[in-house]
Amino acid sequence: MVTHLFHTFSHSITMSLRLGALALTVLATSLGIAHAQTYTLSQDLSGSNFFSGFKYNASAVDFNNFGNVHFLSQADAVAANLTYVDSSGHVIVKVDNTTSGVGNDEFGRNTVYLESNQLMTEGSLLIFDANHIPFGCSVWPSLFTQGQVWPQQGEIDIIENVNLATDNRFSLHVGSDNCVQPSSAASNQTGTISTLDGSISNCTVTPSTGQNTVGCVVTETKPNSFGSGFATQGGGVFAALWDTTGITMWYFPRASVPSAIGSATTSPDPTTWGEASAWYPASSCDPGSATFGPQIITLYVDICGAFAGETSVFAQTCSQVAPNCSSLVPVPTNYDDAYWDINYLRVFTNAQNTPASVSGSATSPGGASATSSGAQSGSTGGSSGAAPQVVVAGWALAAAALGILSFLI
């Protein structure tokens, strides 16, 4: 009898503990306390091994963006000193700033178009640490990911703007009709939703016409996320999380980078990073395979083209420098600041993620395309709110959890 009573008591205690743990989990979820995913380092590209993670797409044709550039092969880029690792171990990717094209109306400046050898899939977290982003009148840098069929397999723009802009622009481009960013998303991000008319920001591109190539843009509001100010402050870190809850992106100035981010061996925990710069929730933009295929990580610099060279955009920051964009291209010294200085690019994956290798290039390379919304301006402001990576179950569940706890007590 004593043994039976002991087992009964032990069973009751065990069940109580299990119910209590369940109740606390439900309560934590309801109150916005997310359970951190465990991430494993998938790619660590830095220093001498950075370029081994990429191929140089010398055959890339800039059909979307119409840039004044020539993309070089790895051998030619290395010979021209456009890609290298400097004495401090920093990765340098740059535009040719020594060749003069004066007198040649069809001159295109040499640069590179880097595409990752490994695909990034849903469940991935990309972290990019840079000291310098290319800038200058006519300069159009971009770090983005895109599916192998564009825009049907989507595109995620992590770093992009043009000319002498000071604020980075995050955006998405998709080929399906199931991806928008409603104005309500602004309450869960610090960035500003930028649309032409202040309405819902539609991410859909029409492939046959190229309509809405702006995508759904969020402009960073923290100072110096782009341009000369970014370099002066010592750079910073950008991060992009793509999982079942949506697509979330952050920017951290150098002085505000979370200490845990710099580790290549520790599992990052985005739930501790605070509010995101840009949030595209799954409720309004499906992050699954219907919208986003496996992504190629792409890094390059364009010159002029449909964004930096667009008349109204160019005039915003460069009207006092030159009458038009193309007049700058032949002069090499205009590109002394057109370089990336990179500490590392890392990709982490969760347990459900299996990265794959790239079997070919994207069918239509070239980052986010033409825009007429301007290099910096936006229409609706972000405000403080719950961290976007948190899924809130609702106060009803919280009440239920409290009821269970009171019963146990």
C-alpha positions, -999 to 999 in steps of 0.1 A, spaced: 0 0 0 28 24 9 45 16 -24 13 22 -43 7 55 -26 43 66 -33 39 58 -70 6 75 -71 21 106 -54 51 105 -77 29 102 -108 8 132 -96 40 153 -91 53 143 -125 20 152 -142 18 185 -123 53 194 -134 45 185 -170 13 205 -170 31 234 -153 58 234 -180 31 233 -207 13 261 -190 44 282 -188 52 276 -225 17 287 -235 20 317 -212 54 327 -226 42 324 -261 11 345 -253 32 372 -237 55 374 -266 85 355 -252 97 335 -282 115 301 -278 149 306 -294 157 284 -324 190 265 -324 211 275 -354 241 257 -369 268 275 -389 264 265 -425 288 290 -443 316 311 -428 330 333 -455 357 356 -444 394 364 -451 412 341 -475 383 317 -478 356 343 -487 359 340 -525 358 302 -523 321 306 -514 313 324 -546 316 322 -584 322 352 -606 294 355 -631 312 371 -660 283 362 -683 258 381 -663 239 406 -685 223 434 -667 189 433 -686 169 445 -656 190 474 -646 209 486 -677 240 495 -659 272 509 -674 293 479 -663 313 449 -675 314 419 -651 348 402 -650 358 366 -646 377 356 -614 410 356 -632 404 390 -648 391 405 -616 421 393 -596 445 405 -622 428 439 -622 429 440 -584 392 443 -580 388 414 -555 414 406 -528 420 403 -491 440 432 -476 467 431 -450 441 434 -422 423 403 -435 394 424 -448 377 413 -480 377 440 -507 353 439 -537 355 470 -559 348 488 -591 377 497 -614 389 532 -604 421 534 -625 409 530 -662 399 562 -680 370 560 -705 371 596 -715 362 600 -752 344 566 -753 306 571 -754 300 534 -749 325 529 -720 314 505 -693 334 503 -660 348 469 -649 333 453 -618 323 418 -605 291 399 -600 294 373 -572 270 345 -567 272 320 -539 280 284 -546 256 272 -519 219 280 -519 202 295 -489 169 279 -480 140 285 -456 151 283 -420 183 303 -427 198 333 -409 223 354 -428 247 378 -410 269 403 -429 295 424 -412 310 453 -433 332 483 -427 324 500 -460 296 499 -485 302 513 -520 289 548 -525 292 579 -547 272 595 -575 263 568 -601 271 539 -577 245 512 -570 257 485 -546 235 456 -535 237 425 -513 206 404 -520 194 368 -525 174 356 -554 159 323 -567 172 307 -598 141 318 -617 134 355 -612 110 368 -600 90 336 -597 113 323 -569 116 356 -552 143 381 -541 153 394 -507 172 427 -508 193 432 -476 215 461 -486 207 485 -514 206 522 -523 223 545 -547 244 576 -552 249 597 -520 219 583 -501 225 578 -464 198 552 -456 197 516 -465 166 501 -482 153 466 -475 128 451 -500 113 419 -514 104 411 -550 82 381 -559 64 367 -589 33 355 -571 3 375 -559 5 364 -523 31 389 -509 23 424 -496 34 445 -467 3 462 -452 7 494 -432 0 475 -400 34 459 -403 49 492 -394 40 486 -357 65 457 -356 95 473 -372 117 504 -368 120 511 -405 97 532 -427 74 516 -453 81 533 -486 55 533 -512 45 557 -540 11 565 -526 13 554 -489 -10 524 -495 -2 487 -491 33 479 -503 30 453 -530 60 430 -535 47 414 -568 66 420 -600 50 413 -634 77 394 -653 64 402 -688 61 440 -682 85 446 -653 58 465 -636 63 473 -599 100 466 -600 102 488 -569 91 458 -547 80 464 -512 105 487 -496 114 495 -460 138 523 -454 162 521 -424 157 549 -399 188 544 -378 214 570 -389 243 561 -413 231 528 -426 245 537 -460 270 560 -477 299 578 -463 284 579 -428 284 542 -426 321 541 -433 329 569 -409 312 552 -379 332 520 -386 305 501 -405 280 478 -390 261 445 -393 231 435 -413 211 403 -407 182 386 -425 161 357 -411 139 337 -434 117 312 -417 81 300 -414 71 332 -395 82 355 -424 112 374 -435 128 397 -409 159 420 -413 180 440 -389 207 467 -391 231 474 -362 256 503 -363 291 493 -352 286 507 -317 253 488 -312 262 453 -326 250 427 -301 281 411 -286 270 375 -294 267 382 -331 304 382 -337 308 345 -328 310 319 -356 306 290 -331 277 302 -309 241 297 -321 227 333 -327 195 342 -309 176 368 -329 149 370 -301 175 390 -281 182 415 -308 153 438 -302 129 451 -328 137 445 -364 143 471 -391 121 454 -416 94 427 -411 74 409 -437 51 386 -417 39 353 -431 3 364 -427 7 388 -456 37 374 -474 40 336 -478 77 327 -471 72 292 -484 80 275 -517 50 291 -535 68 324 -532 105 319 -525 127 292 -539 162 283 -527 182 316 -528 215 325 -544 234 350 -523 245 378 -546 270 407 -541 278 433 -567 281 469 -576 262 484 -606 269 518 -622 241 542 -632 213 520 -647 176 521 -640 180 532 -603 211 552 -597 208 567 -632 171 574 -632 168 612 -637 148 621 -606 167 597 -583 200 610 -595 190 646 -590 181 640 -553 217 637 -542 239 644 -572 224 673 -591 253 695 -579 279 670 -589 270 663 -626 242 670 -650 235 633 -655 247 599 -644 265 587 -675 288 617 -676 305 604 -645 313 569 -658 344 576 -678 363 593 -650 380 567 -628 384 589 -596 346 590 -593 348 554 -581 374 557 -553 347 550 -528 330 523 -548 342 493 -528 330 468 -503 352 462 -472 338 430 -456 347 413 -423 325 382 -429 293 368 -443 279 339 -423 248 317 -429 233 297 -400 205 271 -405 181 256 -381 176 218 -376 150 215 -403 171 231 -430 193 213 -455 213 237 -477 220 227 -513 246 237 -540 238 259 -569 234 241 -602 233 273 -623 230 311 -623 198 330 -618 179 335 -650 177 372 -647 205 386 -625 205 420 -610 191 429 -576 162 452 -571 153 470 -603 141 504 -614 123 527 -590 108 561 -591 101 564 -554 135 580 -546 166 571 -529 156 579 -493 121 590 -488 92 570 -474 55 575 -466 45 557 -434 66 556 -402 74 526 -381 68 526 -344 76 504 -314 58 471 -310 63 434 -303 95 418 -318 86 405 -352 101 371 -347 76 364 -319 44 346 -326 17 357 -302 -9 331 -293 -34 356 -278 -45 365 -244 -71 337 -243 -42 312 -242 -25 332 -215 -57 331 -194 -59 294 -199 -23 290 -189 -29 310 -157 -59 289 -150 -38 257 -152 -12 272 -129 -37 282 -103 -52 247 -104 -18 232 -98 -10 256 -70 
